[in-house]
Amino acid sequence: MEPVAIVGIDCRFPGAPDTGAYWDLMMRGADGVGEVPRQRWDAKEFHSEAGEEGHSNTTQGGFIADPDAFDDEFFTISPREAAAMDPQQRLLLQSAWRAVEDAGIAPRNLAGTSTGVFVGIMGNEWAQLHLTDYANVTAQLGSGNGYCMTANRISYHLDLKGPSLAVDTACSSSLVAAHLAVNALLSEECDHALVGGVNVALTPALSIFYTQAGLSAPDGRCKPFSAEADGIGRGEGVGVIVLRRLRDAIADGQRVYAVIRGIAVNQDGRSNGLTAPNRWAQQDVLGAAYRRAGVEPSDVVFTEAHGTGTGLGDMMEVKALGHHHADRAGKPMALGSVKGNLGHTEGAAGIAGLIKVALSLHHRVVPASRFAAKESKQLKLRDHGLRLLKAPLRLPAGPTVAGLSSFGMGGTNAHAVLESAPGHAARPEPVNGAAPGGVGAAVFTLTAPNADALRRNLLAQADAAAARRVPLGPLARSSNRVKAGHRHRFATAATDTGELVARLRESAAAPELLDRLSGRPAGRPRIAFLFTGQGSQYPRMTAGLYEQSPLYRHFLDEADAALLPHTGRSVRDLVLALPNPRPWRVRRRERRPGDGRRRDARTGRCTAAVGRRYGLGDRRPSAVLGELAEDGAARGGGALRPDGGGHPVRDP
């Protein structure tokens, strides 16, 4: 199978409001399970330790805070329509937007493209609560419910033209959605694919069902492969990933978290019960995924298991894995399940596991599995070539292969094989931890639908920048190239992240300063380029960009070739040369008439190449100005050909 890259991730799970917090929760081995919130249902009213009819044996579960919170103005949705929308639609729409931004893509740039949307979902409890009150059913409630609308609403608001569908195969829904997305990419039905999973628990119905079926853990916690395992604990959450064919992601210079090497889906068929797991079907789907990925079972370093913590489910899964891995007793495969941290997130379980595996391969470490300290002796993991992860597993350098299982209650099974991203696609850190290149300040921009939202956004971005410690350059570039443009706009300059954080907080707290730094333009933004001349150059300017960007390298080489007949020496080599140890002690007789103008021409050609690298392309600026760099301005504005036509500016 052709490899498929995971290039964007966003998620929200119990105790983890974003992707970074999710990783932190797993690495700490933290518990996201707690009491059922009063806003959902009165857990005590439906509780019975003995599991009486119509009752659940637990008052616990993994819940996210404020799942109904939604910025309707951001998505230009009326308050009335937003209030009628299933919270699962709201969560998915927001998460999809952030995942696309995480992929380094401005969401509006996908408008009109064949991007596909594939959503895994199992519950629809919002409809149970609202569509049964027939006298109050409205048009907004109708479109605000339904599995299909979870995917279709994303396609509508982002104007995506590719396949758009929702999948319900119970607990395996979102990994089956990933399977469909991969196949759509490989058949070229779409060039980008958004894969999501979501689950919000609004009624005690499934908790009662699990109890009556003998599947519910009294403390509301899954304990995968543990001697303490006593059933399922419910969980909820949302996750979205962005997929592309690996060759396309590499060609566009995107960061790759991990690569899907193979994925397969099958069904139990007529087994020993509709809801009972089938060992034979599970081992078959594992084998199919390994074959599609072109790997041997012994290549797999770790597997994120389905791992619900039920006696029968864990036993069948271990036996299915053992069929492929029992002969590696000397080097058993590592095993874990994030359900120990979150509970069973049902329709979102597959995406929760997929994101965990992708982040583990990206960070080169696999988090320990909760409740692994007391491993179940009945499972005989070592005899099956397996070991439960009791501590984080550091991954060795080089390619690493991992597995992921997700099994549906109705018998639809899925397994994926992932691999760490190629070294050149994982965006290695710059030398000495700092981005090479320019001097001076970077401009950070921020937008919002209204002034109050802008002020809130300033504080939110300040907190995020302070917590993540991201260099200023990538932050500023993302703010200009990826983030959406709303009516109220803000811009400020800073020389480092600390100064930016201070400026954002100062602006949020001072209305007069915010007024000076923000505005509300009436029309579309216009592009203007200033091509600076003498005095702006410095040793090795754009050297980092030349080394890292094939596109910029092409443009500068093109300019160098055009100038060489007129200058007699390589402009590229002069620009990229190491600094002279005594740069300001040039003897007077070495200076020649026109040196300054030639230097300005070189600077102009360099800035013209930068302009083409960062998005001029077929677009032209509304205005250009050359300050002793008319050559670069003329080429950037289209008056002279950017491919080297015409003569460089020189003194008479």
C-alpha positions in Angstrom: 0.0 0.0 0.0 1.2 3.5 -0.7 2.0 5.3 2.6 -0.4 7.9 3.9 0.8 10.7 6.2 -0.8 12.1 9.3 -0.1 15.9 8.9 -2.5 17.5 11.3 -4.0 16.6 14.7 -6.5 18.1 17.1 -8.3 16.4 20.0 -10.1 16.9 23.3 -10.5 14.2 25.8 -11.3 13.9 29.6 -8.7 15.9 31.5 -7.1 17.0 28.2 -8.5 20.1 26.4 -6.1 19.9 23.5 -3.4 17.7 21.9 -0.6 18.8 24.1 -2.6 18.2 27.2 -3.6 14.8 25.9 0.0 13.8 25.5 0.8 15.2 28.9 -2.0 13.2 30.5 -0.8 10.0 28.9 2.8 10.5 29.9 1.8 11.3 33.5 -0.4 8.2 33.6 -3.2 10.5 34.8 -6.8 9.6 35.3 -9.5 11.5 33.3 -12.4 9.7 35.0 -14.7 11.4 37.5 -18.3 11.8 38.7 -21.0 12.1 36.1 -21.6 15.9 35.8 -25.0 17.1 37.1 -25.7 18.8 33.8 -25.8 15.3 32.1 -28.1 13.3 34.4 -28.6 12.6 38.1 -26.3 9.6 38.4 -27.5 8.8 41.9 -31.1 8.4 40.7 -30.0 5.7 38.2 -27.5 4.0 40.4 -27.7 0.6 41.9 -24.6 -1.3 43.2 -26.4 -4.5 42.5 -27.2 -3.4 39.0 -31.0 -3.6 39.3 -33.1 -3.3 36.2 -33.2 0.3 34.8 -30.1 1.2 36.8 -26.3 1.4 36.3 -23.8 0.1 38.8 -21.6 3.2 38.5 -21.7 7.0 38.9 -18.3 7.5 37.3 -17.1 8.1 33.7 -14.7 10.1 31.6 -16.3 13.4 30.7 -15.1 16.6 29.0 -15.9 20.0 30.4 -18.5 22.2 28.5 -19.0 20.1 25.4 -21.8 22.5 24.4 -19.5 25.6 24.4 -19.4 26.9 20.8 -18.3 30.2 19.1 -21.3 30.5 16.7 -20.1 33.8 15.3 -16.7 32.4 14.3 -18.5 30.0 12.0 -21.2 32.5 11.0 -24.0 30.3 12.5 -27.0 31.9 14.0 -27.5 31.5 17.8 -30.8 29.7 17.2 -29.2 27.1 14.8 -26.2 26.7 17.1 -28.4 26.0 20.1 -30.2 23.2 18.1 -27.0 21.5 17.0 -25.9 18.2 18.6 -22.8 19.1 20.7 -21.0 16.4 18.7 -21.4 18.5 15.6 -20.1 21.6 17.4 -17.1 19.7 18.8 -16.2 18.1 15.4 -16.5 21.4 13.5 -14.1 23.2 15.9 -11.7 20.3 16.1 -11.6 19.9 12.3 -10.7 23.6 11.9 -7.9 23.3 14.4 -6.6 20.1 12.9 -6.4 21.8 9.4 -4.5 24.7 11.0 -2.2 22.2 12.7 -1.4 20.8 9.3 -0.1 24.2 8.3 -3.1 24.9 6.0 -5.4 27.9 6.2 -8.8 26.2 6.4 -10.2 28.7 3.8 -7.5 27.5 1.3 -9.3 24.1 1.2 -12.5 25.7 -0.1 -13.6 24.2 -3.4 -11.1 21.3 -3.2 -11.8 17.6 -3.3 -11.1 17.2 0.4 -13.0 14.3 2.0 -14.5 14.1 5.5 -14.9 10.8 7.3 -16.5 10.7 10.7 -16.8 7.8 13.1 -19.8 8.1 15.5 -21.8 5.7 17.7 -24.2 7.7 19.8 -27.0 10.2 19.0 -28.4 10.9 22.4 -29.1 14.6 21.6 -31.7 13.4 19.1 -33.2 11.1 21.8 -33.6 14.1 24.1 -35.0 16.6 21.5 -36.6 14.9 18.5 -39.0 13.0 20.7 -40.7 16.3 21.8 -42.7 16.4 18.6 -44.5 19.7 19.3 -41.2 21.6 19.5 -39.3 20.0 16.5 -37.9 22.8 14.3 -36.0 22.9 11.0 -32.9 23.7 13.0 -33.3 20.7 15.2 -33.7 18.5 12.1 -30.4 19.6 10.6 -28.8 19.8 14.0 -29.1 16.0 14.4 -28.3 12.9 12.4 -25.0 11.0 12.0 -24.6 12.3 8.4 -24.6 15.9 9.5 -21.5 15.5 11.7 -19.5 15.1 8.5 -21.7 17.1 6.1 -21.6 20.2 8.3 -17.8 20.2 8.2 -17.9 19.9 4.4 -20.4 22.7 4.2 -18.7 25.3 6.4 -15.2 24.6 4.9 -16.7 24.3 1.3 -15.1 20.8 0.8 -16.2 18.9 -2.3 -14.8 15.4 -1.6 -16.6 12.4 -0.1 -18.4 13.3 3.2 -19.9 10.6 5.3 -20.4 9.2 8.8 -19.7 5.6 9.9 -21.3 3.7 12.8 -19.6 0.4 13.5 -19.9 0.9 17.2 -16.5 1.0 19.0 -14.5 0.7 15.8 -16.3 3.5 14.0 -13.5 6.1 13.8 -10.8 3.6 12.8 -13.1 2.3 10.1 -13.6 5.9 9.0 -9.8 6.1 8.7 -9.8 3.0 6.6 -12.3 4.6 4.2 -10.3 7.8 4.1 -7.0 6.0 3.3 -8.7 4.2 0.4 -10.2 7.4 -0.9 -6.8 9.0 -0.9 -5.2 6.1 -2.7 -7.9 5.9 -5.3 -7.4 9.7 -5.7 -11.0 10.5 -4.9 -9.5 13.2 -2.7 -6.1 14.8 -2.0 -6.8 15.7 1.6 -8.9 13.8 4.1 -10.2 14.8 7.5 -10.9 11.8 9.7 -12.7 12.3 13.0 -14.4 10.5 15.8 -16.7 11.9 18.5 -18.7 10.8 21.5 -20.8 12.7 24.0 -22.8 11.0 26.8 -26.0 12.9 27.5 -28.1 10.1 29.0 -27.5 7.1 31.3 -28.9 4.7 28.6 -25.6 3.0 27.6 -24.4 2.9 31.2 -27.5 1.0 32.0 -27.1 -1.3 29.0 -23.5 -2.1 29.9 -24.6 -2.9 33.5 -27.4 -5.1 32.3 -25.1 -6.9 29.9 -22.5 -7.6 32.7 -19.9 -5.3 31.0 -19.8 -2.3 33.3 -17.0 -1.6 35.8 -18.4 -0.4 39.2 -15.8 2.4 39.5 -16.3 3.5 35.9 -12.7 2.7 34.8 -11.3 0.4 32.2 -8.3 -1.6 33.4 -6.9 -3.2 30.3 -5.2 -6.6 30.7 -5.0 -6.0 34.5 -5.7 -8.4 37.3 -8.1 -5.7 38.5 -10.1 -5.6 35.3 -13.8 -5.7 35.9 -15.5 -4.1 32.9 -16.0 -1.0 30.9 -16.1 2.6 32.0 -17.7 5.1 29.6 -15.7 8.0 28.2 -16.2 10.8 25.7 -14.2 13.1 23.5 -13.4 14.3 20.0 -10.4 13.9 17.7 -9.6 14.9 14.1 -6.6 14.1 12.0 -5.6 15.4 8.5 -4.3 12.8 6.0 -2.4 13.2 2.8 -0.5 10.8 0.5 3.0 10.8 1.9 4.5 11.8 -1.4 2.3 14.9 -1.6 3.0 15.9 2.0 6.8 15.7 1.4 6.5 17.6 -1.8 4.7 20.4 0.0 7.2 20.4 2.9 4.5 19.5 5.5 5.4 18.1 9.0 4.5 14.5 9.2 3.6 13.0 12.6 3.5 9.4 11.5 2.7 7.3 8.4 -0.1 4.8 7.9 1.5 1.8 6.2 -1.5 -0.5 6.1 -5.0 -0.7 7.4 -7.7 -3.5 7.2 -11.3 -4.1 8.2 -13.3 -7.3 8.5 -16.3 -8.8 10.4 -16.9 -11.6 12.9 -19.7 -13.1 10.9 -21.8 -15.7 12.7 -19.8 -16.2 15.8 -20.8 -17.3 19.3 -22.9 -14.2 19.9 -23.7 -10.9 18.2 -21.8 -8.8 20.7 -19.2 -11.4 21.7 -15.6 -10.9 20.4 -14.3 -13.4 17.8 -10.6 -14.3 18.2 -10.3 -15.8 14.7 -11.7 -12.7 13.0 -9.4 -10.5 15.0 -6.3 -12.4 14.1 -7.3 -12.4 10.5 -7.7 -8.6 10.4 -4.3 -8.3 12.0 -2.7 -10.5 9.3 -4.5 -8.5 6.6 -3.1 -5.2 7.9 0.4 -6.6 8.2 0.3 -7.9 4.6 -1.0 -4.6 3.3 1.7 -2.8 5.1 4.4 -5.2 3.8 5.7 -5.9 7.4 6.3 -9.0 9.4 4.7 -9.3 12.9 8.2 -9.3 14.4 8.7 -5.8 12.9 5.9 -4.3 15.2 7.5 -2.8 18.3 4.3 -1.9 20.1 0.5 -2.1 19.7 -2.2 0.1 21.0 -4.8 -2.5 21.9 -8.6 -2.2 21.9 -8.2 -3.2 25.6 -11.6 -2.6 27.1 -10.8 -4.3 30.4 -13.5 -7.0 30.1 -12.5 -10.5 30.9 -13.6 -12.1 27.7 -12.6 -9.1 25.5 -9.1 -9.0 26.8 -8.6 -12.7 26.6 -9.8 -12.9 22.9 -7.5 -10.0 22.0 -4.5 -11.5 23.6 -5.1 -14.8 21.8 -5.5 -13.1 18.5 -2.2 -11.1 19.0 -0.5 -14.3 20.2 -1.3 -16.0 17.0 1.1 -13.6 15.2 3.6 -12.8 18.0 3.9 -15.9 20.2 7.3 -16.9 18.7 9.0 -13.7 19.9 9.1 -14.6 23.6 12.7 -13.3 23.8 11.7 -9.9 22.7 7.9 -9.5 23.4 5.9 -6.8 21.8 4.8 -3.9 24.0 1.1 -3.6 24.7 -1.1 -0.8 26.2 -4.4 1.0 25.9 -5.4 4.6 26.5 -8.8 3.4 27.7 -7.1 3.1 31.1 -6.8 6.9 31.2 -10.0 8.0 29.5 -12.6 5.2 29.7 -14.1 3.7 26.6 -14.8 6.6 24.3 -17.0 4.4 22.0 -17.3 6.1 18.6 -14.2 8.1 19.3 -12.1 5.1 20.6 -10.4 4.5 17.3 -9.3 8.1 16.8 -8.1 8.3 20.4 -5.9 5.3 19.9 -4.7 6.5 16.4 -3.7 9.9 17.8 -1.9 8.2 20.7 0.1 6.0 18.3 0.9 9.0 16.0 2.1 11.1 18.9 4.2 8.2 20.4 6.0 7.8 17.1 6.4 11.5 16.7 7.9 12.0 20.3 9.8 8.7 20.1 8.3 7.4 23.4 5.3 5.3 24.2 3.4 6.2 27.4 2.9 3.5 30.1 -0.5 1.8 30.3 -2.5 2.6 33.4 -3.3 -0.4 35.7 -0.4 -2.3 34.2 1.3 -2.8 37.6 -1.0 -5.7 38.4 -0.9 -7.7 35.2 -3.5 -10.4 34.8 -1.8 -13.8 35.2 -4.7 -15.5 33.5 -3.9 -13.8 30.2 -0.3 -15.3 30.1 1.0 -12.4 28.1 4.6 -13.7 27.9 3.4 -16.9 26.4 1.8 -14.9 23.7 4.9 -12.8 23.0 3.5 -9.7 24.7 4.4 -7.5 27.6 2.3 -4.8 29.3 3.9 -1.4 29.3 4.5 -0.6 33.0 6.8 2.3 32.2 7.3 4.6 29.2 9.1 2.9 26.3 11.9 4.9 24.6 11.9 4.1 20.9 15.3 3.6 19.2 16.5 5.8 16.3 15.3 4.9 12.9 12.0 3.6 11.5 9.6 2.2 14.1 6.5 0.2 13.3 3.4 0.1 15.5 0.0 -1.4 15.5 -3.5 -0.2 16.5 -6.7 -2.3 17.0 -10.3 -1.2 17.3 -13.1 -3.8 17.6 -16.8 -3.0 17.3 -19.4 -4.5 19.6 -21.3 -5.7 16.5 -18.3 -7.6 15.1 -16.7 -5.0 12.8 -12.9 -5.1 13.4 -10.2 -2.8 12.2 -6.4 -2.8 12.6 -3.9 -0.3 11.3 -0.1 -0.4 11.0 1.8 2.8 11.4 5.4 3.8 11.1 7.5 6.8 12.2 7.8 9.6 9.7 10.8 9.7 7.4 13.5 11.8 9.0 13.3 14.5 6.3 9.6 14.8 6.7 9.5 15.2 10.5 10.9 18.8 10.5 14.1 18.3 12.5 15.1 21.0 14.9 17.4 23.7 13.5 21.0 23.7 14.5 21.5 24.9 18.1 17.8 24.9 18.6 17.3 28.3 16.9 15.9 29.0 13.5 18.7 30.3 11.2 18.2 33.5 9.2 17.3 37.1 9.8 17.6 39.8 12.3 15.1 42.2 13.8 11.4 41.8 14.6 8.6 39.5 13.4 5.1 40.7 12.9 2.4 38.6 14.7 -1.2 39.1 13.6 -4.5 38.0 15.2 -8.1 38.3 14.1 -11.6 37.8 15.6 -15.2 38.3 14.6 -15.7 41.2 17.1 -13.7 43.4 19.5 -14.6 41.3 22.7 -13.5 38.1 20.9 -10.3 39.8 19.8 -9.5 40.7 23.4 -10.2 37.1 24.6 -8.1 35.8 21.7 -5.1 38.0 22.7 -5.1 36.5 26.2 -5.6 33.0 24.9 -2.7 33.3 22.4 -0.5 34.9 25.1 -1.1 31.9 27.4 -0.5 29.4 24.6 2.7 31.1 23.5 4.0 31.3 27.0 3.2 27.6 27.7 4.5 26.1 24.5 7.8 28.0 24.2 7.6 28.0 20.4 10.2 30.2 18.7 8.8 33.5 17.4 9.4 32.9 13.7 7.1 29.9 13.4 4.5 31.6 15.5 4.5 34.7 13.4 4.5 32.8 10.1 1.5 30.7 11.3 -0.4 33.8 12.4 -0.1 35.3 8.9 -0.3 32.2 6.7 -2.5 29.7 8.5 -4.9 31.5 10.8 -8.2 32.7 9.5 -8.9 36.4 8.7 -11.9 37.9 10.5 -13.2 41.4 10.5 -11.3 42.7 13.6 -7.6 42.5 13.0 -4.6 43.1 15.3 -0.9 43.3 14.5 2.2 43.8 16.6 6.0 43.4 16.2 8.2 41.5 18.6 11.8 40.3 18.7 11.2 37.1 20.7 8.4 35.1 22.2 8.7 36.7 25.6 8.2 40.1 24.2 5.3 38.9 22.1 3.6 37.5 25.2 4.0 40.7 27.0 2.7 42.8 24.1 -0.4 40.6 23.7 -1.3 40.9 27.4 -0.5 44.6 27.5 -2.8 45.1 24.5 -5.6 43.1 26.0 -5.5 45.1 29.2 -5.2 48.6 27.6 -8.1 49.6 25.3 -6.2 52.6 23.9 -3.2 50.5 22.9 -5.5 47.9 21.4 -7.3 50.5 19.3 -4.0 51.7 17.9 -2.8 48.1 17.0 -6.1 46.8 15.6 -8.6 47.8 12.9 -11.6 46.7 10.9 -10.8 46.9 7.2 -13.7 47.4 4.8 -12.4 45.4 2.0 -10.1 42.5 1.2 -6.5 42.8 2.4 -4.0 44.1 -0.1 -0.4 43.0 -0.5 2.4 45.5 -0.5 6.1 44.7 -0.8 9.0 46.9 0.3 12.3 45.8 -1.3 15.0 47.2 0.9 18.4 48.2 -0.3 21.7 49.2 1.1 22.0 48.7 4.9 19.5 45.9 5.1 21.9 43.1 4.1 23.8 41.0 6.6 26.2 38.0 6.3 24.5 34.7 5.1 21.1 36.4 4.8 18.5 33.7 3.9 21.1 31.0 4.3 18.7 28.9 6.5 15.9 29.3 4.0 18.2 28.3 1.1 19.2 25.1 2.9 15.7 24.2 4.0 13.5 25.2 1.1 13.9 23.6 -2.3 11.5 26.2 -3.8 13.6 29.2 -2.6 16.8 27.4 -3.6 15.4 27.2 -7.1 14.5 30.9 -7.3 17.8 32.1 -5.9 19.8 29.8 -8.2 17.7 31.1 -11.1 18.5 34.7 -10.2 22.2 33.9 -9.7 22.4 32.4 -13.2 20.8 35.5 -14.7 23.1 37.9 -13.0 26.4 35.9 -13.5 27.1 37.3 -17.1 26.8 40.9 -15.7 28.6 40.5 -12.4 31.4 38.1 -13.2 30.9 36.3 -9.9 28.2 34.3 -8.1 25.7 36.5 -6.3 24.4 33.4 -4.5 27.9 32.7 -3.1 28.3 36.3 -2.0 24.9 36.2 -0.2 25.5 32.9 1.5 29.2 33.3 2.3 30.5 33.2 5.8 31.0 36.7 7.3 34.4 38.4 6.8 36.2 38.4 10.2 37.0 42.1 9.6 33.9 43.2 7.6 34.2 46.9 8.0 37.9 47.4 7.2 37.7 47.5 3.4 40.6 49.5 1.9 39.5 52.5 -0.2 41.3 51.3 -3.3 39.2 48.1 -3.2 36.0 50.0 -3.6 34.8 50.5 -7.1 32.1 52.8 -8.6 28.7 51.1 -8.5 29.5 48.7 -5.7 26.6 50.0 -3.6 24.2 49.8 -6.5 25.4 46.3 -7.3 24.9 45.2 -3.7 21.4 46.7 -3.8 20.7 44.8 -7.0 21.8 41.6 -5.2 19.7 42.4 -2.2 16.7 43.1 -4.5 17.1 39.8 -6.3 17.3 38.0 -3.0 14.2 39.7 -1.7 12.4 39.0 -4.9 13.2 35.3 -4.5 11.9 35.4 -0.9 8.7 37.0 -2.2 8.1 34.3 -4.7 8.9 31.6 -2.0 6.3 33.0 0.4 3.3 33.2 -1.7 3.5 35.7 -4.5 3.3 33.0 -7.1 0.6 34.0 -9.6 -0.6 36.8 -7.3 0.8 40.3 -7.7 1.2 42.9 -4.9 -1.1 45.9 -5.0 2.0 48.1 -4.5 5.8 47.7 -4.6 8.5 50.1 -3.4 12.2 49.7 -3.9 14.4 51.7 -1.5 17.6 51.6 -3.5 16.4 48.2 -4.7 14.3 49.1 -7.8 15.5 45.9 -9.5 13.9 43.6 -6.9 10.7 45.8 -6.8 10.3 45.7 -10.5 10.6 41.9 -10.6 8.4 41.4 -7.6 5.8 43.7 -9.2 6.0 42.1 -12.6 7.6 44.9 -14.5 10.6 42.7 -15.2 10.6 39.0 -15.6 11.4 37.1 -12.4 13.3 34.5 -14.4 16.2 36.8 -15.0 15.1 38.9 -18.0 16.6 42.4 -18.3 19.8 43.8 -17.0 20.7 44.5 -13.4 20.6 48.1 -12.2 24.0 49.8 -12.3 25.6 53.2 -12.1 26.3 54.9 -15.4 
